[in-house]
Amino acid sequence: MNYFVTGTDTGVGKTLVACALLHGFAARGKLAAGMKPVAAGVDADGRNEDVRMLLAASNVAADDGLVNPYCFAQAIAPHIAARTTGGYIEFERIAEAYRKLAALAEVVVVEGAGGLLVPLNQRQDGADLVAELELAVVMVVGMRLGCLNHALLTVEAIESRGLRLAGWVANILDGDMRALQDNIEALRERISVPLLGVVPYLAPADARVASGYLRLERLRS
């Protein structure tokens, strides 16, 4: 089964967890490839940092165009970034790249853009892409004030769209968060699928280290 990594918001650690999953699958002897269908924001070299990290964490060699079919210079909402360039994000192009990547790997970890319902074009959003690619979802919860509402709303959106939630990860963004364990327990009580792991506050972020905190055997099929 292949997976789509979504987050409760932007900047909650989707890339860190996606790369940690790739390292975890590779450690189990799997050929694992990362994919970022839509990326927004590039560095001085014209590359997106999330894509760079996914490529580094994969143990499958693949062309950049398969890993990242759409990349926009401005770090803004994808459908707006596409519109400013006169373009349009087409699911057919993403699906074709995904199929080719899946043919090279045993596991594909697809990282979304922003949260689950971020628009990708005038009609479709991230949840539509999950359905199109028939992926199971791994939700990353950025542990900070406000995370309970964001996490439960995301779960509700996943379930209302008829998507499969395979598990969730608590990624600690605030090392001094009050009542951290109480917040994690509140989510465990309300989310029906397993907690895959609690990733501690890491400075700097290290996907290989983070992979040691994930229990892939808990993934729900």
Backbone torsions as a table, in degrees:
resi	resn	phi	psi	omega
1	MET	NA	140.1	177.3
2	ASN	-103.1	160.9	-167.0
3	TYR	-131.3	148.5	175.4
4	PHE	-114.7	121.8	-179.1
5	VAL	-95.9	116.1	176.0
6	THR	-116.7	166.4	-179.0
7	GLY	-130.1	164.0	178.3
8	THR	-76.5	-7.9	179.9
9	ASP	-174.3	178.9	171.9
10	THR	-77.4	143.6	175.2
11	GLY	75.9	28.2	-179.7
12	VAL	-102.4	-0.7	176.7
13	GLY	106.0	25.6	178.3
14	LYS	-58.7	-46.1	-177.7
15	THR	-65.8	-42.1	178.1
16	LEU	-57.6	-47.9	-178.2
17	VAL	-70.6	-40.3	177.6
18	ALA	-59.1	-44.1	178.6
19	CYS	-68.5	-36.7	176.9
20	ALA	-62.8	-40.7	175.9
21	LEU	-61.4	-42.6	178.5
22	LEU	-60.7	-45.4	177.6
23	HIS	-62.0	-39.9	-179.8
24	GLY	-64.6	-43.8	178.2
25	PHE	-66.5	-39.9	178.1
26	ALA	-62.0	-38.8	178.8
27	ALA	-64.6	-22.2	177.7
28	ARG	-91.5	9.2	176.7
29	GLY	84.7	15.0	-179.5
30	LYS	-93.5	147.2	169.3
31	LEU	-80.7	113.7	-172.1
32	ALA	-123.4	130.2	-178.6
33	ALA	-123.5	137.4	175.3
34	GLY	-94.9	153.1	178.7
35	MET	-144.6	137.4	174.1
36	LYS	-126.7	90.5	-173.9
37	PRO	-56.3	-39.2	-177.9
38	VAL	-133.5	122.8	178.7
39	ALA	-125.8	145.4	178.5
40	ALA	-134.4	125.2	-178.3
41	GLY	108.5	123.4	-179.6
42	VAL	-128.8	159.2	178.6
43	ASP	-90.6	-169.3	-177.0
44	ALA	-63.4	-22.9	179.7
45	ASP	-90.1	3.5	-179.6
46	GLY	77.6	18.5	-179.6
47	ARG	-113.1	149.2	175.6
48	ASN	-88.3	133.2	-174.7
49	GLU	-66.7	-37.8	178.2
50	ASP	-60.8	-45.1	179.5
51	VAL	-63.1	-41.8	178.7
52	ARG	-58.2	-43.6	-179.1
53	MET	-68.1	-40.1	178.6
54	LEU	-64.7	-40.3	176.8
55	LEU	-61.8	-42.2	-178.7
56	ALA	-67.7	-31.3	-177.3
57	ALA	-85.2	-14.8	-179.4
58	SER	-80.4	149.2	173.7
59	ASN	-111.0	21.8	175.6
60	VAL	-120.7	129.1	177.8
61	ALA	-80.8	124.5	-179.8
62	ALA	-146.0	151.0	178.6
63	ASP	-65.2	147.3	178.6
64	ASP	-56.2	-34.2	-177.9
65	GLY	-66.4	-26.4	175.7
66	LEU	-79.4	-40.7	-178.7
67	VAL	-70.3	-36.4	-175.0
68	ASN	-141.5	83.5	-177.8
69	PRO	-62.9	-32.8	-178.8
70	TYR	-126.8	124.3	176.3
71	CYS	-136.2	126.6	-178.1
72	PHE	-116.9	145.5	-174.1
73	ALA	-68.0	-40.2	-175.4
74	GLN	-83.8	135.5	178.1
75	ALA	-84.2	72.5	179.9
76	ILE	-134.6	175.1	-179.7
77	ALA	-51.5	133.9	-172.0
78	PRO	-54.8	-44.7	-176.7
79	HIS	-67.7	-29.5	176.3
80	ILE	-73.9	-41.4	177.7
81	ALA	-60.0	-41.4	178.5
82	ALA	-64.4	-42.2	-178.1
83	ARG	-64.4	-37.2	-179.2
84	THR	-67.2	-21.1	178.3
85	THR	-98.0	2.5	-178.5
86	GLY	78.5	14.4	-177.4
87	GLY	-104.8	-174.9	-177.8
88	TYR	-153.1	132.1	-179.8
89	ILE	-82.0	114.3	-177.2
90	GLU	-103.4	126.2	-179.9
91	PHE	-65.3	-30.8	-179.8
92	GLU	-60.7	-41.2	178.7
93	ARG	-65.1	-41.6	178.7
94	ILE	-65.7	-44.1	-178.3
95	ALA	-62.9	-39.3	178.8
96	GLU	-64.1	-43.6	177.7
97	ALA	-63.8	-40.5	179.9
98	TYR	-63.0	-44.4	-179.9
99	ARG	-61.1	-41.4	179.2
100	LYS	-67.0	-38.9	179.0
101	LEU	-68.2	-41.4	179.5
102	ALA	-63.4	-27.8	178.6
103	ALA	-71.6	-19.5	-179.0
104	LEU	-93.7	-17.4	-170.5
105	ALA	-128.4	160.2	174.2
106	GLU	-87.2	-28.4	178.5
107	VAL	-136.9	132.5	174.2
108	VAL	-117.2	128.6	177.0
109	VAL	-109.9	113.0	-176.1
110	VAL	-101.8	124.2	178.6
111	GLU	-98.3	128.6	178.6
112	GLY	-77.4	176.5	177.2
113	ALA	-107.6	120.2	-179.2
114	GLY	64.4	-141.6	177.8
115	GLY	-89.2	177.6	-172.5
116	LEU	-60.9	-37.4	-173.5
117	LEU	-99.2	16.5	176.1
118	VAL	-62.8	127.2	179.3
119	PRO	-62.2	140.0	176.0
120	LEU	-109.6	-24.4	170.5
121	ASN	-153.5	-166.7	-174.1
122	GLN	-67.3	-20.3	-174.5
123	ARG	-119.7	-23.7	-168.7
124	GLN	-123.0	152.7	-179.7
125	ASP	-128.8	-171.3	-177.0
126	GLY	-61.4	-37.1	178.7
127	ALA	-64.4	-37.0	176.7
128	ASP	-63.2	-36.4	179.0
129	LEU	-67.5	-39.9	176.6
130	VAL	-58.2	-44.9	179.3
131	ALA	-64.7	-41.2	180.0
132	GLU	-60.2	-42.1	-177.0
133	LEU	-90.3	-4.7	178.0
134	GLU	56.3	53.6	-177.8
135	LEU	-104.5	152.9	169.4
136	ALA	-87.5	148.0	-173.9
137	VAL	-101.2	136.1	167.5
138	VAL	-112.6	122.6	-176.8
139	MET	-100.6	129.1	175.7
140	VAL	-99.8	121.8	177.7
141	VAL	-102.9	116.5	175.8
142	GLY	-78.1	111.2	-174.4
143	MET	-77.6	101.7	176.4
144	ARG	-159.8	172.9	-179.3
145	LEU	-56.1	128.8	-179.2
146	GLY	98.6	-4.7	-173.1
147	CYS	-69.0	-28.4	-177.4
148	LEU	-62.4	-49.5	179.0
149	ASN	-62.0	-46.2	-178.9
150	HIS	-61.9	-42.0	-178.7
151	ALA	-66.5	-45.9	-176.6
152	LEU	-70.8	-33.3	173.7
153	LEU	-64.9	-39.3	179.2
154	THR	-65.6	-42.9	176.7
155	VAL	-59.9	-44.1	179.4
156	GLU	-60.9	-40.1	178.8
157	ALA	-66.3	-41.6	178.1
158	ILE	-60.0	-48.3	-176.7
159	GLU	-69.2	-38.0	-178.1
160	SER	-68.2	-25.2	177.6
161	ARG	-87.7	-0.8	179.8
162	GLY	74.1	25.2	-180.0
163	LEU	-91.5	162.4	-179.6
164	ARG	-98.0	123.5	174.1
165	LEU	-96.2	117.0	-174.8
166	ALA	-90.7	-18.6	-178.3
167	GLY	163.6	171.6	179.0
168	TRP	-139.5	157.0	-177.6
169	VAL	-125.6	132.2	173.7
170	ALA	-93.5	113.3	179.8
171	ASN	-108.6	115.3	-173.9
172	ILE	-78.7	113.0	-179.9
173	LEU	-94.5	-29.0	-177.9
174	ASP	-117.4	104.3	-177.8
175	GLY	-62.9	-17.7	-179.6
176	ASP	-109.2	20.8	-177.5
177	MET	-60.5	130.1	178.1
178	ARG	-70.6	142.3	174.8
179	ALA	54.0	40.2	-177.6
180	LEU	-55.7	-53.5	-177.7
181	GLN	-62.3	-36.2	177.8
182	ASP	-63.3	-39.1	177.5
183	ASN	-65.3	-43.5	179.0
184	ILE	-62.1	-43.5	179.7
185	GLU	-65.5	-36.6	177.9
186	ALA	-60.4	-39.2	178.4
187	LEU	-72.8	-39.8	179.0
188	ARG	-60.6	-36.0	-179.6
189	GLU	-70.9	-24.3	-172.1
190	ARG	-108.8	-12.9	179.9
191	ILE	-106.6	125.2	-169.7
192	SER	-79.3	-12.5	-179.4
193	VAL	-102.7	163.7	-172.0
194	PRO	-66.9	148.6	166.2
195	LEU	-79.3	118.3	-177.0
196	LEU	-77.7	-24.1	179.3
197	GLY	165.0	163.1	175.9
198	VAL	-112.9	113.6	179.7
199	VAL	-89.7	119.9	-178.4
200	PRO	-70.3	167.3	175.9
201	TYR	-63.8	118.4	-177.2
202	LEU	-116.1	124.6	177.6
203	ALA	-134.9	108.1	-0.3
204	PRO	-77.8	163.4	177.6
205	ALA	-64.2	136.1	-177.6
206	ASP	-139.2	110.6	-175.6
207	ALA	-66.0	-33.7	179.0
208	ARG	-65.5	-42.4	176.6
209	VAL	-65.3	-44.0	-179.2
210	ALA	-60.3	-34.0	-178.3
211	SER	-61.1	-27.4	179.8
212	GLY	-69.6	-13.5	-179.5
213	TYR	-98.5	-0.9	-178.0
214	LEU	-102.3	141.5	177.3
215	ARG	-111.6	92.3	-174.8
216	LEU	-65.9	-24.4	179.4
217	GLU	-66.6	-12.8	178.6
218	ARG	-85.3	-8.5	-179.3
219	LEU	-56.9	129.5	179.5
220	ARG	-83.6	131.2	-179.0
221	SER	-84.7	NA	NA
